[in-house]
Amino acid sequence: MSWQGYIDNLKTPDNSGTCPVSEAAICGITSGQESVWASSPGIQVTVDEIKKLGANDRSSFAQNGVYIGGVRCRLIRDQMDFDGIFALDLKTSADAEGNTFSICVGKAKTAIVIAKGTKDASGGQVSSKVFKIIEYLRKAGY
């Protein structure tokens, strides 16, 4: 299966006509087989990051944050265990220009989908793109 099509889909315009997602990755989270299945060039997710994002214990995220592609992110909302949502909403620490970015991490059974928003994208715009793919992957058994 080619996962790159899912990355391309995440980066398409939403209902408002804007492209809220700038970078994305789909990663396998099966224990011992954690890996990046597909990603856009600007996001480099490590195996250690995949393990932490896919784990059931996320209790340290609220206090310590979590890293994605080497960038520290703070937890905005953890709804990973909520039926129909299955997602984390995060915000990056400020970059050299002072910009922060919304990130949504959605979880299927064997994969996570990570989407980083553009500078002007809201968290809701980013997460709505992730929700659709997570719903599809869960129904397909992933």
KOLFI-508100 format. One record per atom (N, C-alpha, C): residue number from 0; residue in three letters; atom name; x, y, z. Coordinates in Angstrom, 2 decimals. Layout:
N
NODE num residuo atomo       X       Y       Z
NODE NUM     ALA    CA       X       Y       Z
...
***
This chain:
142
NODE num residuo atomo       X       Y       Z
NODE   0     MET     N    0.84   -1.18    0.00
NODE   0     MET    CA    0.00    0.00    0.00
NODE   0     MET     C    0.88    1.24    0.00
NODE   1     SER     N    0.54    2.21   -0.81
NODE   1     SER    CA    1.28    3.47   -0.85
NODE   1     SER     C    0.66    4.46    0.13
NODE   2     TRP     N    1.43    4.85    1.12
NODE   2     TRP    CA    0.95    5.78    2.14
NODE   2     TRP     C    1.14    7.23    1.73
NODE   3     GLN     N    1.93    7.48    0.70
NODE   3     GLN    CA    2.20    8.86    0.29
NODE   3     GLN     C    0.92    9.58   -0.14
NODE   4     GLY     N   -0.03    8.87   -0.69
NODE   4     GLY    CA   -1.30    9.48   -1.08
NODE   4     GLY     C   -2.04   10.09    0.10
NODE   5     TYR     N   -1.90    9.48    1.28
NODE   5     TYR    CA   -2.53   10.02    2.49
NODE   5     TYR     C   -1.86   11.33    2.90
NODE   6     ILE     N   -0.55   11.39    2.76
NODE   6     ILE    CA    0.19   12.63    3.06
NODE   6     ILE     C   -0.26   13.72    2.10
NODE   7     ASP     N   -0.32   13.38    0.82
NODE   7     ASP    CA   -0.76   14.35   -0.19
NODE   7     ASP     C   -2.17   14.85    0.11
NODE   8     ASN     N   -3.06   13.94    0.54
NODE   8     ASN    CA   -4.43   14.31    0.87
NODE   8     ASN     C   -4.50   15.27    2.05
NODE   9     LEU     N   -3.67   15.03    3.06
NODE   9     LEU    CA   -3.65   15.91    4.23
NODE   9     LEU     C   -3.27   17.34    3.85
NODE  10     LYS     N   -2.47   17.48    2.80
NODE  10     LYS    CA   -1.96   18.80    2.42
NODE  10     LYS     C   -2.82   19.51    1.37
NODE  11     THR     N   -4.02   18.98    1.11
NODE  11     THR    CA   -4.93   19.62    0.15
NODE  11     THR     C   -5.76   20.69    0.85
NODE  12     PRO     N   -6.41   21.58    0.08
NODE  12     PRO    CA   -7.25   22.62    0.70
NODE  12     PRO     C   -8.43   22.03    1.47
NODE  13     ASP     N   -8.83   22.73    2.52
NODE  13     ASP    CA  -10.02   22.33    3.28
NODE  13     ASP     C  -11.25   23.03    2.70
NODE  14     ASN     N  -12.37   22.97    3.40
NODE  14     ASN    CA  -13.62   23.57    2.90
NODE  14     ASN     C  -13.53   25.08    2.70
NODE  15     SER     N  -12.61   25.74    3.40
NODE  15     SER    CA  -12.46   27.19    3.25
NODE  15     SER     C  -11.59   27.55    2.05
NODE  16     GLY     N  -10.98   26.54    1.43
NODE  16     GLY    CA  -10.11   26.78    0.29
NODE  16     GLY     C   -8.65   27.00    0.64
NODE  17     THR     N   -8.33   26.97    1.93
NODE  17     THR    CA   -6.94   27.12    2.34
NODE  17     THR     C   -6.33   25.75    2.62
NODE  18     CYS     N   -5.02   25.69    2.57
NODE  18     CYS    CA   -4.29   24.46    2.88
NODE  18     CYS     C   -3.74   24.59    4.30
NODE  19     PRO     N   -4.44   24.06    5.31
NODE  19     PRO    CA   -4.00   24.27    6.68
NODE  19     PRO     C   -2.81   23.42    7.12
NODE  20     VAL     N   -2.49   22.35    6.38
NODE  20     VAL    CA   -1.41   21.44    6.79
NODE  20     VAL     C   -0.18   21.68    5.93
NODE  21     SER     N    0.95   21.95    6.59
NODE  21     SER    CA    2.20   22.17    5.86
NODE  21     SER     C    3.07   20.92    5.80
NODE  22     GLU     N    3.04   20.11    6.85
NODE  22     GLU    CA    3.86   18.90    6.92
NODE  22     GLU     C    3.03   17.79    7.54
NODE  23     ALA     N    3.32   16.54    7.15
NODE  23     ALA    CA    2.57   15.42    7.70
NODE  23     ALA     C    3.39   14.14    7.64
NODE  24     ALA     N    3.01   13.19    8.50
NODE  24     ALA    CA    3.65   11.88    8.53
NODE  24     ALA     C    2.64   10.84    8.97
NODE  25     ILE     N    2.82    9.63    8.47
NODE  25     ILE    CA    2.05    8.47    8.93
NODE  25     ILE     C    3.08    7.46    9.40
NODE  26     CYS     N    2.90    6.98   10.63
NODE  26     CYS    CA    3.89    6.11   11.25
NODE  26     CYS     C    3.22    4.87   11.82
NODE  27     GLY     N    3.90    3.73   11.68
NODE  27     GLY    CA    3.43    2.50   12.28
NODE  27     GLY     C    3.78    2.47   13.75
NODE  28     ILE     N    2.85    1.98   14.60
NODE  28     ILE    CA    3.08    1.97   16.04
NODE  28     ILE     C    3.06    0.57   16.64
NODE  29     THR     N    3.04   -0.46   15.82
NODE  29     THR    CA    3.07   -1.82   16.35
NODE  29     THR     C    4.37   -2.00   17.12
NODE  30     SER     N    4.28   -2.51   18.34
NODE  30     SER    CA    5.44   -2.66   19.21
NODE  30     SER     C    6.57   -3.43   18.52
NODE  31     GLY     N    7.75   -2.86   18.53
NODE  31     GLY    CA    8.92   -3.47   17.91
NODE  31     GLY     C    9.04   -3.19   16.43
NODE  32     GLN     N    8.01   -2.58   15.83
NODE  32     GLN    CA    8.02   -2.28   14.40
NODE  32     GLN     C    7.73   -0.81   14.12
NODE  33     GLU     N    7.97    0.04   15.10
NODE  33     GLU    CA    7.69    1.46   14.95
NODE  33     GLU     C    8.55    2.04   13.82
NODE  34     SER     N    7.89    2.73   12.89
NODE  34     SER    CA    8.62    3.31   11.76
NODE  34     SER     C    7.74    4.34   11.05
NODE  35     VAL     N    8.40    5.17   10.25
NODE  35     VAL    CA    7.68    6.14    9.42
NODE  35     VAL     C    7.28    5.43    8.14
NODE  36     TRP     N    5.99    5.43    7.83
NODE  36     TRP    CA    5.50    4.82    6.60
NODE  36     TRP     C    5.57    5.79    5.43
NODE  37     ALA     N    5.30    7.05    5.71
NODE  37     ALA    CA    5.38    8.10    4.68
NODE  37     ALA     C    5.42    9.44    5.40
NODE  38     SER     N    6.09   10.41    4.77
NODE  38     SER    CA    6.13   11.75    5.37
NODE  38     SER     C    6.45   12.78    4.31
NODE  39     SER     N    6.13   14.02    4.62
NODE  39     SER    CA    6.56   15.12    3.76
NODE  39     SER     C    7.99   15.47    4.17
NODE  40     PRO     N    8.74   16.11    3.28
NODE  40     PRO    CA   10.17   16.33    3.53
NODE  40     PRO     C   10.50   17.15    4.78
NODE  41     GLY     N    9.62   18.01    5.24
NODE  41     GLY    CA    9.94   18.91    6.34
NODE  41     GLY     C    9.73   18.35    7.73
NODE  42     ILE     N    9.36   17.09    7.86
NODE  42     ILE    CA    9.13   16.51    9.19
NODE  42     ILE     C    9.90   15.20    9.30
NODE  43     GLN     N   10.75   15.12   10.29
NODE  43     GLN    CA   11.59   13.94   10.50
NODE  43     GLN     C   11.26   13.35   11.87
NODE  44     VAL     N   10.36   12.41   11.91
NODE  44     VAL    CA    9.92   11.81   13.17
NODE  44     VAL     C   10.83   10.63   13.50
NODE  45     THR     N   11.30   10.57   14.75
NODE  45     THR    CA   12.19    9.49   15.16
NODE  45     THR     C   11.39    8.31   15.73
NODE  46     VAL     N   12.03    7.16   15.80
NODE  46     VAL    CA   11.38    5.97   16.36
NODE  46     VAL     C   11.00    6.22   17.82
NODE  47     ASP     N   11.88    6.88   18.57
NODE  47     ASP    CA   11.57    7.18   19.97
NODE  47     ASP     C   10.33    8.07   20.09
NODE  48     GLU     N   10.22    9.05   19.21
NODE  48     GLU    CA    9.04    9.92   19.21
NODE  48     GLU     C    7.78    9.14   18.87
NODE  49     ILE     N    7.89    8.23   17.90
NODE  49     ILE    CA    6.75    7.39   17.51
NODE  49     ILE     C    6.29    6.55   18.70
NODE  50     LYS     N    7.24    5.94   19.39
NODE  50     LYS    CA    6.90    5.10   20.56
NODE  50     LYS     C    6.15    5.91   21.61
NODE  51     LYS     N    6.62    7.11   21.89
NODE  51     LYS    CA    5.97    7.94   22.91
NODE  51     LYS     C    4.58    8.39   22.47
NODE  52     LEU     N    4.45    8.79   21.22
NODE  52     LEU    CA    3.15    9.26   20.72
NODE  52     LEU     C    2.13    8.13   20.63
NODE  53     GLY     N    2.58    6.92   20.35
NODE  53     GLY    CA    1.68    5.79   20.20
NODE  53     GLY     C    1.39    5.06   21.49
NODE  54     ALA     N    2.08    5.42   22.57
NODE  54     ALA    CA    1.92    4.73   23.85
NODE  54     ALA     C    0.58    5.06   24.50
NODE  55     ASN     N    0.13    4.15   25.35
NODE  55     ASN    CA   -1.11    4.38   26.09
NODE  55     ASN     C   -0.90    5.35   27.26
NODE  56     ASP     N    0.32    5.39   27.79
NODE  56     ASP    CA    0.62    6.28   28.92
NODE  56     ASP     C    1.18    7.60   28.40
NODE  57     ARG     N    0.35    8.62   28.44
NODE  57     ARG    CA    0.75    9.96   28.00
NODE  57     ARG     C    0.73   10.94   29.17
NODE  58     SER     N    0.79   10.41   30.40
NODE  58     SER    CA    0.65   11.24   31.59
NODE  58     SER     C    1.72   12.31   31.71
NODE  59     SER     N    2.89   12.11   31.16
NODE  59     SER    CA    3.96   13.10   31.27
NODE  59     SER     C    3.82   14.24   30.25
NODE  60     PHE     N    2.96   14.09   29.26
NODE  60     PHE    CA    2.85   15.10   28.20
NODE  60     PHE     C    2.40   16.47   28.73
NODE  61     ALA     N    1.47   16.48   29.68
NODE  61     ALA    CA    0.95   17.75   30.18
NODE  61     ALA     C    2.03   18.58   30.87
NODE  62     GLN     N    2.90   17.91   31.61
NODE  62     GLN    CA    3.94   18.64   32.34
NODE  62     GLN     C    5.21   18.82   31.52
NODE  63     ASN     N    5.61   17.78   30.79
NODE  63     ASN    CA    6.91   17.80   30.11
NODE  63     ASN     C    6.83   18.08   28.62
NODE  64     GLY     N    5.64   18.01   28.05
NODE  64     GLY    CA    5.52   18.15   26.61
NODE  64     GLY     C    5.97   16.88   25.91
NODE  65     VAL     N    6.06   16.96   24.61
NODE  65     VAL    CA    6.49   15.82   23.79
NODE  65     VAL     C    7.22   16.40   22.59
NODE  66     TYR     N    8.13   15.63   22.03
NODE  66     TYR    CA    8.89   16.09   20.86
NODE  66     TYR     C    8.36   15.43   19.59
NODE  67     ILE     N    8.28   16.23   18.53
NODE  67     ILE    CA    7.94   15.72   17.20
NODE  67     ILE     C    8.93   16.34   16.23
NODE  68     GLY     N    9.68   15.48   15.56
NODE  68     GLY    CA   10.70   15.97   14.64
NODE  68     GLY     C   11.74   16.83   15.34
NODE  69     GLY     N   12.01   16.51   16.60
NODE  69     GLY    CA   13.00   17.26   17.37
NODE  69     GLY     C   12.51   18.58   17.93
NODE  70     VAL     N   11.24   18.91   17.70
NODE  70     VAL    CA   10.67   20.18   18.17
NODE  70     VAL     C    9.78   19.89   19.38
NODE  71     ARG     N   10.04   20.62   20.45
NODE  71     ARG    CA    9.22   20.42   21.65
NODE  71     ARG     C    7.82   21.00   21.43
NODE  72     CYS     N    6.84   20.23   21.86
NODE  72     CYS    CA    5.44   20.63   21.73
NODE  72     CYS     C    4.78   20.55   23.10
NODE  73     ARG     N    3.85   21.46   23.34
NODE  73     ARG    CA    3.09   21.40   24.58
NODE  73     ARG     C    1.70   20.84   24.27
NODE  74     LEU     N    1.19   20.12   25.24
NODE  74     LEU    CA   -0.12   19.49   25.10
NODE  74     LEU     C   -1.22   20.52   25.30
NODE  75     ILE     N   -2.10   20.60   24.33
NODE  75     ILE    CA   -3.29   21.45   24.44
NODE  75     ILE     C   -4.47   20.61   24.91
NODE  76     ARG     N   -4.66   19.45   24.28
NODE  76     ARG    CA   -5.80   18.59   24.60
NODE  76     ARG     C   -5.46   17.15   24.25
NODE  77     ASP     N   -5.75   16.23   25.18
NODE  77     ASP    CA   -5.55   14.80   24.94
NODE  77     ASP     C   -6.92   14.13   24.86
NODE  78     GLN     N   -7.32   13.81   23.63
NODE  78     GLN    CA   -8.57   13.09   23.41
NODE  78     GLN     C   -8.28   11.79   22.65
NODE  79     MET     N   -7.08   11.26   22.88
NODE  79     MET    CA   -6.65   10.05   22.18
NODE  79     MET     C   -7.55    8.86   22.51
NODE  80     ASP     N   -8.14    8.85   23.70
NODE  80     ASP    CA   -8.98    7.73   24.11
NODE  80     ASP     C  -10.48    7.98   23.92
NODE  81     PHE     N  -10.85    9.08   23.27
NODE  81     PHE    CA  -12.26    9.42   23.05
NODE  81     PHE     C  -12.72    8.83   21.72
NODE  82     ASP     N  -13.77    8.01   21.76
NODE  82     ASP    CA  -14.32    7.45   20.53
NODE  82     ASP     C  -14.68    8.56   19.55
NODE  83     GLY     N  -14.31    8.35   18.30
NODE  83     GLY    CA  -14.62    9.31   17.26
NODE  83     GLY     C  -13.62   10.44   17.14
NODE  84     ILE     N  -12.72   10.57   18.11
NODE  84     ILE    CA  -11.72   11.64   18.05
NODE  84     ILE     C  -10.32   11.04   17.92
NODE  85     PHE     N   -9.88   10.30   18.93
NODE  85     PHE    CA   -8.59    9.60   18.92
NODE  85     PHE     C   -7.43   10.53   18.56
NODE  86     ALA     N   -7.33   11.69   19.21
NODE  86     ALA    CA   -6.31   12.65   18.80
NODE  86     ALA     C   -5.73   13.45   19.96
NODE  87     LEU     N   -4.50   13.90   19.74
NODE  87     LEU    CA   -3.82   14.86   20.60
NODE  87     LEU     C   -3.73   16.18   19.86
NODE  88     ASP     N   -4.03   17.27   20.53
NODE  88     ASP    CA   -3.82   18.60   19.97
NODE  88     ASP     C   -2.62   19.19   20.68
NODE  89     LEU     N   -1.64   19.63   19.91
NODE  89     LEU    CA   -0.38   20.15   20.44
NODE  89     LEU     C   -0.07   21.50   19.83
NODE  90     LYS     N    0.87   22.21   20.44
NODE  90     LYS    CA    1.37   23.47   19.90
NODE  90     LYS     C    2.89   23.43   20.02
NODE  91     THR     N    3.58   23.78   18.94
NODE  91     THR    CA    5.04   23.76   18.97
NODE  91     THR     C    5.57   24.91   19.83
NODE  92     SER     N    6.80   24.74   20.29
NODE  92     SER    CA    7.48   25.88   20.90
NODE  92     SER     C    7.82   26.86   19.77
NODE  93     ALA     N    8.09   28.09   20.12
NODE  93     ALA    CA    8.35   29.13   19.11
NODE  93     ALA     C    9.63   28.83   18.33
NODE  94     ASP     N    9.57   29.08   17.03
NODE  94     ASP    CA   10.77   28.92   16.20
NODE  94     ASP     C   11.60   30.21   16.27
NODE  95     ALA     N   12.64   30.30   15.44
NODE  95     ALA    CA   13.55   31.45   15.47
NODE  95     ALA     C   12.84   32.77   15.20
NODE  96     GLU     N   11.74   32.72   14.44
NODE  96     GLU    CA   10.97   33.93   14.13
NODE  96     GLU     C    9.86   34.19   15.15
NODE  97     GLY     N    9.74   33.32   16.15
NODE  97     GLY    CA    8.70   33.48   17.15
NODE  97     GLY     C    7.37   32.85   16.79
NODE  98     ASN     N    7.33   32.10   15.70
NODE  98     ASN    CA    6.08   31.45   15.26
NODE  98     ASN     C    5.86   30.14   15.99
NODE  99     THR     N    4.60   29.86   16.32
NODE  99     THR    CA    4.21   28.56   16.85
NODE  99     THR     C    3.23   27.93   15.87
NODE 100     PHE     N    3.15   26.61   15.90
NODE 100     PHE    CA    2.33   25.88   14.94
NODE 100     PHE     C    1.47   24.85   15.65
NODE 101     SER     N    0.25   24.68   15.18
NODE 101     SER    CA   -0.64   23.65   15.70
NODE 101     SER     C   -0.24   22.31   15.10
NODE 102     ILE     N   -0.27   21.28   15.93
NODE 102     ILE    CA   -0.01   19.92   15.48
NODE 102     ILE     C   -1.13   19.04   16.01
NODE 103     CYS     N   -1.62   18.14   15.17
NODE 103     CYS    CA   -2.59   17.15   15.60
NODE 103     CYS     C   -2.00   15.77   15.34
NODE 104     VAL     N   -2.10   14.90   16.33
NODE 104     VAL    CA   -1.66   13.51   16.20
NODE 104     VAL     C   -2.89   12.64   16.40
NODE 105     GLY     N   -3.27   11.92   15.36
NODE 105     GLY    CA   -4.40   11.01   15.44
NODE 105     GLY     C   -3.91    9.58   15.53
NODE 106     LYS     N   -4.66    8.73   16.21
NODE 106     LYS    CA   -4.23    7.35   16.43
NODE 106     LYS     C   -5.26    6.35   15.92
NODE 107     ALA     N   -4.81    5.49   15.03
NODE 107     ALA    CA   -5.60    4.34   14.60
NODE 107     ALA     C   -5.09    3.14   15.41
NODE 108     LYS     N   -5.44    1.94   15.03
NODE 108     LYS    CA   -5.01    0.76   15.80
NODE 108     LYS     C   -3.53    0.48   15.64
NODE 109     THR     N   -3.00    0.64   14.43
NODE 109     THR    CA   -1.60    0.31   14.18
NODE 109     THR     C   -0.79    1.47   13.63
NODE 110     ALA     N   -1.37    2.66   13.61
NODE 110     ALA    CA   -0.67    3.80   13.02
NODE 110     ALA     C   -1.06    5.10   13.71
NODE 111     ILE     N   -0.17    6.08   13.59
NODE 111     ILE    CA   -0.50    7.44   13.99
NODE 111     ILE     C   -0.34    8.34   12.77
NODE 112     VAL     N   -1.16    9.37   12.73
NODE 112     VAL    CA   -1.09   10.38   11.68
NODE 112     VAL     C   -0.72   11.69   12.35
NODE 113     ILE     N    0.34   12.32   11.87
NODE 113     ILE    CA    0.82   13.58   12.43
NODE 113     ILE     C    0.66   14.65   11.37
NODE 114     ALA     N    0.02   15.76   11.73
NODE 114     ALA    CA   -0.13   16.88   10.80
NODE 114     ALA     C    0.29   18.17   11.50
NODE 115     LYS     N    1.17   18.91   10.85
NODE 115     LYS    CA    1.62   20.21   11.36
NODE 115     LYS     C    0.96   21.29   10.52
NODE 116     GLY     N    0.34   22.23   11.19
NODE 116     GLY    CA   -0.35   23.30   10.49
NODE 116     GLY     C    0.58   24.37    9.94
NODE 117     THR     N    0.04   25.16    9.04
NODE 117     THR    CA    0.75   26.34    8.56
NODE 117     THR     C    0.74   27.38    9.67
NODE 118     LYS     N    1.48   28.45    9.49
NODE 118     LYS    CA    1.57   29.50   10.50
NODE 118     LYS     C    0.19   30.06   10.87
NODE 119     ASP     N   -0.67   30.21    9.90
NODE 119     ASP    CA   -1.98   30.84   10.14
NODE 119     ASP     C   -3.11   29.85   10.40
NODE 120     ALA     N   -2.84   28.55   10.35
NODE 120     ALA    CA   -3.89   27.55   10.53
NODE 120     ALA     C   -4.27   27.41   12.00
NODE 121     SER     N   -5.55   27.25   12.25
NODE 121     SER    CA   -6.01   26.98   13.62
NODE 121     SER     C   -5.88   25.49   13.91
NODE 122     GLY     N   -5.88   25.17   15.19
NODE 122     GLY    CA   -5.83   23.76   15.58
NODE 122     GLY     C   -7.01   22.98   15.03
NODE 123     GLY     N   -8.18   23.61   14.99
NODE 123     GLY    CA   -9.37   22.95   14.47
NODE 123     GLY     C   -9.26   22.61   13.00
NODE 124     GLN     N   -8.64   23.48   12.22
NODE 124     GLN    CA   -8.44   23.20   10.79
NODE 124     GLN     C   -7.52   22.00   10.60
NODE 125     VAL     N   -6.46   21.94   11.39
NODE 125     VAL    CA   -5.49   20.85   11.27
NODE 125     VAL     C   -6.13   19.54   11.72
NODE 126     SER     N   -6.80   19.56   12.87
NODE 126     SER    CA   -7.38   18.33   13.39
NODE 126     SER     C   -8.50   17.79   12.52
NODE 127     SER     N   -9.27   18.65   11.87
NODE 127     SER    CA  -10.34   18.14   11.01
NODE 127     SER     C   -9.78   17.33    9.85
NODE 128     LYS     N   -8.61   17.70    9.35
NODE 128     LYS    CA   -7.97   16.92    8.28
NODE 128     LYS     C   -7.53   15.55    8.83
NODE 129     VAL     N   -6.99   15.54   10.04
NODE 129     VAL    CA   -6.52   14.29   10.64
NODE 129     VAL     C   -7.69   13.37   10.98
NODE 130     PHE     N   -8.78   13.91   11.52
NODE 130     PHE    CA   -9.93   13.10   11.92
NODE 130     PHE     C  -10.44   12.24   10.76
NODE 131     LYS     N  -10.52   12.82    9.58
NODE 131     LYS    CA  -11.05   12.09    8.42
NODE 131     LYS     C  -10.18   10.88    8.08
NODE 132     ILE     N   -8.88   11.06    8.12
NODE 132     ILE    CA   -7.99    9.95    7.77
NODE 132     ILE     C   -7.98    8.90    8.87
NODE 133     ILE     N   -7.98    9.33   10.12
NODE 133     ILE    CA   -8.02    8.37   11.23
NODE 133     ILE     C   -9.30    7.54   11.18
NODE 134     GLU     N  -10.42    8.19   10.93
NODE 134     GLU    CA  -11.69    7.46   10.83
NODE 134     GLU     C  -11.61    6.40    9.73
NODE 135     TYR     N  -11.08    6.77    8.58
NODE 135     TYR    CA  -10.94    5.82    7.47
NODE 135     TYR     C  -10.01    4.67    7.85
NODE 136     LEU     N   -8.85    4.98    8.42
NODE 136     LEU    CA   -7.89    3.93    8.79
NODE 136     LEU     C   -8.46    2.98    9.83
NODE 137     ARG     N   -9.18    3.50   10.80
NODE 137     ARG    CA   -9.79    2.64   11.83
NODE 137     ARG     C  -10.83    1.70   11.21
NODE 138     LYS     N  -11.64    2.22   10.31
NODE 138     LYS    CA  -12.64    1.38    9.64
NODE 138     LYS     C  -11.99    0.32    8.76
NODE 139     ALA     N  -10.81    0.65    8.22
NODE 139     ALA    CA  -10.09   -0.29    7.36
NODE 139     ALA     C   -9.23   -1.28    8.16
NODE 140     GLY     N   -9.24   -1.16    9.49
NODE 140     GLY    CA   -8.51   -2.10   10.33
NODE 140     GLY     C   -7.09   -1.70   10.67
NODE 141     TYR     N   -6.70   -0.51   10.30
NODE 141     TYR    CA   -5.36   -0.03   10.63
NODE 141     TYR     C   -5.37    0.67   11.97
***
